Amino acid sequence: MRELLMIPGPVEFEEEVLRALGAPSLSHTDPAFIVTFGRALQRLREVCLAPSAQPFVVSGSGTLAMEMAVANLVEPGDAALVVNTGYFSDRMAKILERHGAKVTHVRASPGDAPSVAKVKSQLERGGFKVMTVTHVDTSTGVLAPVEGLVKAARALGVLSVVDGVCATAGEVFHQDAWGADVYLTASQKAVGVPPGLALVTASPQAMAAWKGRKAPVASVYSDWAEWLPIMEAYAGGKPSYFATPPVNLVSALDVSLGQILAEGMEARFARHQRLARAFRAAWSALGLRLLPVSEAVTANTLSAVYYPEGVDASLVGRVKAEGVVIAGGLHPDLKTRYFRVGHMNRVGPGDVLVTVGAVERALLAAGHRAEAGAGLRAAESVLAAR
């Protein structure tokens, strides 16, 4: 029996996407691929609700997308403010420091996010070139108040970089309307494509900041100067070359983005919210506590759930034995105390119920005291409501 993959990425993928990935490869100069790549670039703009942005689709991981944003916007000595909500905020700070930025953190305790007011107060001290924020931190399941944060940064003339790896196409985000300068993500989560693509959409303000920099970009592979002519060529119906594009992954991306847009962005956001509410109802009915400290900072793309008293990390293996793959903790201070369940992309009500049932059975087998079927009934109640 095939196990159901319910980790926070990679996720389950649509059959059409997998067929595109497994199709015979075309030349990157083939007329059919040129059309596909150009369409995928435009669709990425539409998914990020960023019609004015410059998209970049590059072979690599979400970490490469983070590095592309930093490498092109930051010069040695620039001041950067990191809105820190967990493991991947720390990673962003490491990248910033490697590129010569002077980093200031605004932190919250694990499971919480700094308030807009607290971040704005720090920004108002002046001197910052860039602010970074992780939309959803995959390590904690914390959802940052990105709309207020990026609007505050824009009002104060600070460039904003939003890490959407665990959020894009699953959490509400309007890049142009909110004024976010860079939205970055990866293919393997709610975007719905197997791992291997770094995706970036950069605002006109971000592109202007890059063009006005004095020092050369320290990484050749990350440099927008290398990639911009490629993106512009394919968008204009012509091939170009810097590094060989991952032809099949780009084709799969085009298929997935088309499916996302066919569903509609607002409908997709609402579906992820509904499925997340069903999971939260189930966890509560089973007597479990979420790592995020409040509903306001709880992501809709994954659940981070503390093990109950008397249950340890062996629960992950017990759930796998029930046919569902979930993930253990990732935050270095808490990793042995909680588990994570991804609910992104093609996940539907049936997947929710299968997962809740597997976790419930595993908990009961581990000695947790809960009413049998309570989690399933709670999830079903939310899913049945309209």
C-alpha positions in Angstrom: 0.0 0.0 0.0 1.3 3.4 -0.9 1.8 5.7 2.0 0.1 9.1 2.1 2.7 11.9 2.2 1.6 14.5 4.7 4.9 16.3 5.6 5.4 20.0 5.1 7.1 19.4 1.7 7.5 17.7 -0.6 3.8 17.1 -0.8 1.5 15.0 -2.9 1.4 16.1 -6.5 -1.3 16.0 -9.2 -1.0 13.3 -11.8 -0.9 15.8 -14.7 2.1 17.5 -13.0 3.9 14.2 -12.7 3.2 13.3 -16.3 4.8 16.5 -17.4 7.8 15.7 -15.2 8.1 12.2 -16.8 7.6 13.2 -20.4 10.5 13.0 -22.9 12.7 16.1 -22.5 12.6 18.8 -25.1 15.5 21.0 -26.1 15.5 24.3 -24.2 15.4 25.9 -27.6 12.4 23.9 -28.8 9.5 26.2 -29.9 7.1 24.2 -27.7 9.3 24.7 -24.6 9.7 28.4 -25.3 6.0 28.8 -25.2 5.7 26.7 -22.0 8.5 28.7 -20.2 7.0 32.1 -21.2 3.6 31.0 -20.0 4.9 29.7 -16.7 6.6 33.1 -16.0 3.4 34.9 -16.6 1.4 32.4 -14.5 3.9 32.9 -11.6 3.1 36.6 -11.6 -0.6 35.8 -11.5 -0.3 33.3 -8.6 1.7 35.8 -6.6 -0.8 38.5 -7.5 2.1 40.5 -8.8 1.4 41.8 -12.3 4.2 44.4 -12.1 6.9 42.0 -10.8 9.8 40.4 -12.6 9.6 36.6 -12.2 12.7 34.4 -12.0 12.4 30.6 -12.4 15.8 29.0 -11.7 17.0 25.4 -11.0 17.6 25.2 -7.3 16.0 25.0 -3.8 14.1 27.5 -1.7 17.4 28.3 0.0 18.7 29.4 -3.4 15.7 31.7 -3.8 16.5 33.2 -0.4 20.1 33.8 -1.5 19.0 35.3 -4.8 17.0 37.9 -3.0 19.7 38.8 -0.6 22.6 38.7 -3.0 21.0 41.1 -5.4 19.6 43.6 -2.9 22.3 43.7 -0.2 25.8 45.2 -0.4 28.5 44.9 2.3 27.6 47.2 5.2 23.9 47.5 4.5 21.6 47.2 7.6 19.0 44.5 7.5 16.1 43.8 9.9 15.1 40.1 10.3 11.6 39.5 11.6 12.5 36.2 13.3 9.9 33.5 13.8 12.0 30.4 13.7 14.6 28.2 12.0 14.3 29.7 8.5 14.5 33.2 9.8 17.8 32.2 11.3 18.8 30.9 7.9 17.9 34.1 6.3 20.0 36.0 8.8 23.0 33.7 8.0 22.6 34.4 4.3 22.4 38.2 5.0 25.5 38.1 7.1 27.4 36.0 4.6 26.7 38.8 2.0 28.0 41.5 4.4 24.8 42.8 5.9 24.6 44.1 9.5 21.7 42.2 10.9 19.3 43.2 13.6 16.7 40.7 14.8 13.2 41.4 16.1 12.3 38.1 17.9 9.3 36.5 19.6 9.3 33.4 21.7 9.0 30.1 19.8 5.4 29.8 18.5 4.8 33.5 18.3 5.5 36.3 15.8 6.7 39.9 16.5 3.9 42.4 16.2 3.7 44.9 13.4 4.0 47.7 16.0 7.2 46.2 17.4 8.8 45.8 14.0 7.6 49.3 12.9 9.2 50.8 16.0 12.5 49.2 15.1 12.3 50.3 11.4 11.6 53.9 12.5 15.0 54.0 14.1 16.2 54.4 10.5 19.1 53.1 8.5 17.7 49.8 7.3 17.9 48.9 3.6 15.9 45.7 3.8 13.5 43.8 6.1 13.0 40.1 5.8 10.1 38.0 7.1 9.2 34.3 6.8 5.6 34.2 5.8 5.1 30.7 7.3 8.1 29.2 9.2 8.1 25.5 8.4 9.8 24.8 11.7 7.1 26.2 13.9 3.9 26.6 11.8 3.9 30.3 12.7 2.1 32.6 10.3 3.7 36.1 10.4 1.5 39.3 9.9 3.1 39.9 6.5 0.5 42.4 5.2 1.1 44.9 8.0 4.8 44.3 8.0 5.4 44.9 4.3 3.1 47.9 4.3 5.1 49.4 7.2 8.4 48.7 5.4 7.1 50.3 2.1 5.9 53.4 4.0 9.3 53.9 5.6 11.3 53.3 2.3 12.7 49.9 3.4 12.8 47.0 0.9 10.8 44.0 2.0 11.7 40.4 1.3 9.1 37.7 2.1 10.1 34.1 2.3 7.0 32.3 1.0 8.5 28.8 0.7 5.8 27.2 3.0 3.1 29.7 2.0 2.9 30.6 -1.6 -0.3 29.4 -3.3 -1.6 28.4 0.1 -1.7 31.5 2.3 -3.3 34.8 1.4 -0.7 37.1 -0.2 -1.1 40.0 -2.6 2.3 41.1 -3.6 1.5 44.2 -5.6 -1.4 45.4 -3.5 0.6 45.1 -0.2 3.8 46.4 -1.6 6.1 43.5 -1.0 9.4 43.9 -2.9 10.5 40.3 -3.2 8.4 37.2 -2.8 10.4 34.0 -2.9 9.4 30.4 -2.8 10.2 26.9 -4.0 8.3 24.4 -6.1 7.7 21.5 -3.7 5.1 22.8 -1.3 1.8 24.5 -2.1 3.1 25.4 -5.6 2.6 21.7 -6.3 5.8 20.7 -8.2 8.5 18.2 -7.2 11.6 19.7 -5.6 14.1 21.6 -7.8 12.9 25.1 -8.6 13.7 28.4 -6.9 11.0 30.9 -7.7 11.3 34.7 -7.2 9.1 37.7 -8.1 10.8 41.0 -7.7 9.0 44.4 -7.7 10.0 47.4 -9.8 11.5 48.9 -6.6 13.6 45.8 -6.0 14.8 45.8 -9.6 15.7 49.5 -9.3 17.6 48.9 -6.1 19.5 46.1 -7.8 20.4 48.2 -10.8 21.6 51.0 -8.5 24.0 48.9 -6.5 27.7 49.8 -6.4 29.3 46.5 -5.6 29.0 43.5 -8.0 26.7 40.6 -6.9 29.0 38.2 -5.0 27.5 35.1 -6.5 27.5 34.5 -10.3 24.7 31.9 -10.2 22.5 34.1 -8.1 23.1 37.3 -10.0 19.9 38.7 -11.6 22.2 40.2 -14.3 22.8 36.6 -15.6 19.1 35.6 -15.3 17.2 38.6 -16.4 18.0 38.3 -20.1 17.0 34.7 -20.0 13.6 35.4 -18.4 13.0 38.4 -20.7 13.8 36.2 -23.8 11.5 33.4 -22.9 8.7 35.8 -21.9 9.2 37.4 -25.4 9.0 34.1 -27.2 12.7 33.5 -27.8 15.3 31.1 -26.3 18.3 32.2 -24.5 21.1 30.5 -22.5 23.0 31.1 -19.2 22.6 27.7 -17.5 20.5 24.8 -18.9 16.9 25.2 -17.6 15.3 22.2 -15.9 13.0 21.6 -18.9 10.7 19.0 -17.4 10.4 20.8 -14.1 9.5 24.0 -15.9 6.9 22.1 -17.9 5.5 20.6 -14.6 5.5 24.1 -13.1 3.4 25.4 -16.0 0.9 22.7 -15.5 0.6 23.2 -11.8 0.4 27.0 -12.0 -2.4 26.5 -14.6 -4.3 24.3 -12.2 -3.8 26.8 -9.3 -5.2 29.6 -11.4 -8.1 27.5 -12.7 -9.1 26.9 -9.0 -8.8 30.7 -8.4 -6.5 32.2 -5.8 -9.2 33.3 -3.4 -10.9 29.9 -3.6 -7.5 28.2 -3.1 -6.7 30.3 0.0 -10.2 29.5 1.4 -9.7 25.8 0.8 -6.4 25.8 2.7 -8.1 27.7 5.5 -11.0 25.2 5.7 -8.7 22.2 5.8 -6.6 23.8 8.4 -9.6 24.5 10.6 -10.6 20.8 10.3 -7.1 19.7 11.5 -7.2 22.2 14.3 -10.6 20.9 15.4 -9.2 17.4 15.4 -6.1 18.2 17.4 -8.2 20.0 20.0 -10.7 17.1 20.3 -7.8 14.8 20.9 -6.4 17.0 23.7 -3.4 18.2 21.7 -1.8 21.6 21.9 -0.4 23.5 18.9 3.0 25.1 18.9 1.7 28.5 17.6 0.4 30.4 20.6 -2.7 31.8 19.0 -5.1 31.5 16.1 -3.7 34.7 14.6 -0.2 33.3 14.2 -1.2 29.7 13.1 -0.5 28.7 9.6 -3.0 27.1 7.3 -0.4 25.1 5.3 0.8 22.9 8.2 0.2 22.0 11.8 2.9 21.9 14.4 1.6 19.9 17.4 3.1 19.2 20.7 3.2 15.5 21.8 0.9 14.9 24.7 2.3 13.9 28.1 3.6 10.3 28.0 4.1 10.3 24.2 7.4 10.9 22.5 8.8 11.2 18.9 8.2 7.5 18.3 4.7 8.6 17.4 5.9 9.6 13.9 6.9 6.0 13.3 3.6 4.8 14.7 1.7 7.0 12.3 3.8 5.8 9.4 2.8 2.2 10.3 -0.8 3.4 9.8 0.0 4.4 6.3 0.6 8.2 6.7 4.0 9.9 6.7 4.2 13.0 9.0 7.3 14.9 10.1 9.0 15.4 13.5 10.0 18.7 14.9 12.6 21.0 13.4 13.1 24.0 15.7 16.4 23.3 17.5 15.0 24.2 20.9 11.9 22.1 20.6 12.5 19.5 18.0 11.9 16.5 20.3 8.6 17.9 21.7 6.4 18.2 18.6 5.4 16.8 15.2 4.3 18.4 12.0 1.7 17.7 9.4 1.6 19.4 6.1 -1.7 20.2 4.4 -0.9 21.9 1.2 -1.6 21.7 -2.6 -3.9 18.9 -3.6 -4.9 17.8 -0.1 -8.6 17.3 0.2 -11.2 16.3 2.9 -10.4 12.6 2.4 -6.7 13.2 3.1 -7.6 15.1 6.2 -9.7 12.3 7.6 -7.1 9.6 6.7 -4.4 11.6 8.4 -6.4 12.4 11.5 -7.5 8.7 11.8 -3.9 7.5 11.6 -2.7 10.0 14.2 -5.6 9.2 16.5 -4.9 5.4 16.3 -1.2 6.0 16.8 -1.8 8.1 19.9 -4.2 5.6 21.4 -1.6 2.8 20.8 1.0 5.0 22.5 -1.1 5.2 25.6 -2.6 8.7 25.1 -6.0 9.0 26.8 -8.6 10.3 24.3 -12.0 9.3 23.2 -11.8 7.0 20.2 -13.1 8.8 17.1 -13.2 12.2 18.7 -10.7 13.7 16.3 -12.4 12.3 13.2 -15.8 13.6 14.3 -14.4 17.0 15.0 -12.7 17.2 11.6 -15.8 15.9 9.8 -18.0 18.5 11.5 -15.8 21.3 10.1 -15.6 19.8 6.7 -19.4 19.3 6.5 -20.0 23.0 7.4 -20.5 25.5 4.6 
